[in-house]
Structure formats: structure tokens, C-alpha cells
Amino acid sequence: MAGSDGVGDLLTLSSSGALTVQRGSGKGALGGKVSGSGWPTSAKFVPYGDLSGDRCNDILVRLSSGALRAYRPACGKAPTPATPYTSLGTSGWNQYDVLTSPGDVSGDGRPDLLARNASTGAVYLYEGTSTGNLSARVKLYGNWKTYKKVIGAGDLNGDGIGDLLVQDKSNNLYRYNGTGKGTFGARAKVFSGWGALYNAVVGVGDIAGDGKGDLVSRDTSGNVWRNSGDDKGSFGGRTKIATGWRGYKSVV
């Protein structure tokens, strides 16, 4: 997600329930950080962009109860459970094994949410609304169980519309370009035999400071890698930007 400085940031959750905003340096690495404690480690966090219209990025949190909330931390701050939030539903969100935001897919300037049903593999789009909520879901795909990762990547091809990356079980990486009409185009292969050892892949926004969306991944040894975006839907070779991240429960 992009921070208040326009540079991409990451979220990490520790085993003690501390949610940390790992700030991008604007030079291809990670710099300062700020944390908010007290989170249940069973919660799922989704960096979301500005849903509430206050010009600060929001964070969606799904609780173990199946409730979904949009927390509204001040710009540059990490949320805590006491941070103001909007309820997006008190139950039912546990049906999804993927919740990710590609950015604006519908072309209205507001971030949208993509969800995959764990049992059927069906993929739905929830559009962000002007009232700070989500619209009713629209089904996009019937069965995406073949993909082991579905990553909301932001704008990768420079058209201002959010895109998706997906990794299949053979470790091919594909891109789906957003159309600006609430749908995606045909998939295009980005890499073959990619990321077999990655347990987290994040479309982080621009951390290199060149205005292009980058990709950050954590491997099973706790190393963190950056693939710099080329603004044409693909990425350059990887560069190690951190170590010792094995202990984080989640990286998003």
C-alpha cells in the first residue's frame, strides 16, 4: 500500500499481536516503521487505500468471528483495536480464503476488494463506495482454486487501473490487467518457475521511488526480496532488501 508520502509500505503481524507498518524508503528498501499492538493473531489484514475519503489509507481487518471492519488510522500511523472503524459486515467473511485489494478496478477512483470463496474457488469483486462501505458483490470467475496465491498488485501497466497477479501450483506467475469497468482482461504470463519458496508476495506499490509498482516477497528462510516494476506489467530481477522476517505471522 502507498503511504502518506506516496511510497509503498508493508504490513507485518508479529506472534505477539503487533501490527507494524514497514515503511518503504523510496530507494528500493524498507526504512522506518511504526506499530500498533493488541491485535488477535487470528485476524487477517488487508491494506486497502483510502476508502473513507480522509486521504489516509485504511486497513481492512477480518476477525475470527467472520466480521470485516475498515479501520481508519491517521496518515502514517499503525492502527490498534481502538482505532475508529466502519463495520463492513458482522459475519460471513470467513467464507473467503483470499481477501485482497487490487486498487481501483471499476474506474471511479475508489479502491475495490477481491474475494475468493474457499470451498468453491469463485471470485467476487466488492466495489468501494462514496459512503465508505462496499457494494454488493459481483461474481467474476467460477473457480480459481488452481491459483495458490492471488495478489492485489495495484497499477502495474501505467494505465491508472488496479491489476492482479496470480501464482499457479506450477509456480507460473500471471497478470490480469484491470479494465476500469469492474472486470479484468485475459491473463498474461509474467514469469515461469517463479517463487516456489515464497510464502508471502505483496504488490507493495512504489518503494523504489520511480513511480512504478514493485513486488516484495518473503521466502521460507525469512529473506525479503524486491522485484522492481517496469510499468509495462512485468518486473526486473530480484534484490534482497531484508533478512530475519521468518518470525512474522503474516506479511501483507
N, C-alpha and C positions, 0 to 999 in steps of 0.2 A: 504494500500500500504506500501511497505517497504521503510524506509528512507535510507539516505546515511550511517547510522550506522548499517543497517541490521535489525533494529527494526521496527515493524509496526507503521504506523501513520494513523490518521483520518483527513478528511477534514470537516469543518463546514462552513456554509454560514449564516451570520447574516442578519437581516432585513434591515441593512444599506448598504449591499453590500460588507462586509469584508469577504474575504475567508481566513480561518485560518487553518494552518497545526497544528493539535493537536498531539504532538509527544508522541509515546509510551516510557515508562520508561525502558523497558526491564525487569521489575519486576512485570508485570501484571497490571500496572496502566498507567495513562497518566501524562506526565511531562511538559516540556516547550512547547512553541508554538510560531509561527511566522505568521504574517498576511499580506495580500495584499488587498488594498482597491480599490474601484471604479467599482466593478462588478455589472451588472444588476441582480436584484434578480430573474428575469425570466430565467436566464441561468441555464443549467444543467451541472454538473461537474462529470467527470469520472476519478478516479485515474487509471493510466494506466501502470505504469512500464516504462522501457526505450525503447521508440520507435525510438528515433533519434540516438541512439548509442553513446551518450556522457557520459554514465554511471551515469546519473542523471535521476530520474523519471520524466516522462511527465504527463501532465494532459489534458485530452480532455474536451473541452468546446463546448456545443451546445447552440447557441444563438437563440433568439425567431424568427429570420428570417429563421431558419432551416439550417443555416451554421454550420459546425463542424470544429473545429480547434484543433491542438495539440500544446499546449503551452510547452515551454522548459525552465522552471526555473532552475537556478543553484542549485546544490545539497544543500539541507537544507533550501531552500528559498521558499516563497509562491509567486505564480505568480500574476501579475497585468495585466490589459488590455494592458499595454505597453510592456510586456514580449514578446520576439521573439516567433513566432509560425509558424507552417506549416498548410496551408489550406487543409482540407481533403474533402471538398465539400462545395459549396456556398449555396446550398438549398437541400431540400428533407429529411433532417434528422428529421424533426418534425413528420414524419410518425411513429416514434418509441416511445413507452411509456416505454421501458426498454433499457438502454444502460449500459453495464457492462463488465468489463474485468475479465475473469477467470484466467488470466495469459497466459502461453504458452500452447495452446491446440494442435497445429499442430506438435510439436516436433522439431521446428527449433531454439528454444532459444529466440524467439521474442514474446512479448505479443500480444494477439488477442482480438477482440471485439465481443461481442454477442449483438444482437439487436432483439427486438420483435415488430412486427407491431401492432399498437394499434387497428386497425379495424379488422384484420383477425386473430391475435394471432400467425401468422407464425414467426418462429425464424430463424435468419440468423447468420452466422459466417463471420466476416471480419478478415482475417489474416494480421498481421503486416508484413511489407516487409523490405528488407535490405535498401531501399531508404528512409525509414522514413514515408511511406504512408501506406494505407490499400489496400489489394487486392479486387477484385470484390467479392461480397457477395455470399455465398453458403447457400442454404436452408437446415436446419437441421430438423425442425419439422413443422407440418402443423398448429397446433392450441394449444397454451399454455395459452389460456385465463383462464383456471381453476386455474392457479397459480397467487396469488396476489403479491408475491414477487419472483423475480429471481435474485440471488446474485452470482456474480463472486467471488469465495471464495479463489482462489489460490490453491496451492497443499495441500490437506487435508490428503492424504493417504501415503505420503512419496515417491512417485514414480517420482517426478520432473515434473509432468504434471498438468496443471490447472484443477480445478474441479468446479462444480456448486452446489449451494444449492437452493432449491425452497420450498416455503411455499404455501400450497393449501388453499382453502377457509374454510376448516375444521380445519385449523391450524396444519396439519401434516407437518413435515419438512423432505424433501428427499434430497439425494445427488446423483448427476450424476458424475461419475468419467470420466475425460478426458482420451482418448485412446492414445494421441500422434499422431493421424492421422487426426486431424481436426473434430473429432466426439466425442460422449460421449456414455458410456455404459448404461446398464439398470439402472433404479433408485433403490435406496436402502433407506429404511426408517431410519431416524436418531432419530426423536422424534415424539410422538403423543401428541396432545393437547398442542402445544408449541407456545408461542409468540403472543397470541391473542391481547395483549396490546402494542405490539411493532410497532412503526411507522417508524422505521429505523433499518435495520440489515445490518451489514458490515462485510465481510470477510477481516479482517484488517491485516492479516499476523501475525507475531510472536511479541506480545507485552509482553509475559511472559519471554522471554529470554531462552527458552528451545529448540528452533529450530522447533517448531510445530505451525501450523497455528491456530489462535484463531478467535473467533467470538465476535463482540461487537454490542450491541443493545441498542436503546433508547426507553423507554416506554412513554406513553401519559402524564405521570406526570413529565417528564424531567429527570428521573433517567437513568443512563447509566450502563450497565451490561456487564461483560465479561464471556464467556464460553470458557474455555481453551481447545484447541485441543489435541487429543491423538495420532495424526499421523497415525491413522487407519481409519480415515473418520468420527469420532464422536467427542463428546465433553463431558466435565465434567459439574458439576452443576454450576450455575451462581453465580457471585460475583459482588457486586455493586462497581463501580470504580469512579463514578462522579454523581453529582446532579445538578439541575438548568439548564439543557440543553433544556428546553421546548421552549425557545425563538429562537433557531436556525431554520432558514427556511429549511435547509437540512443538513443531516449528511451522509457522504459517505466515 
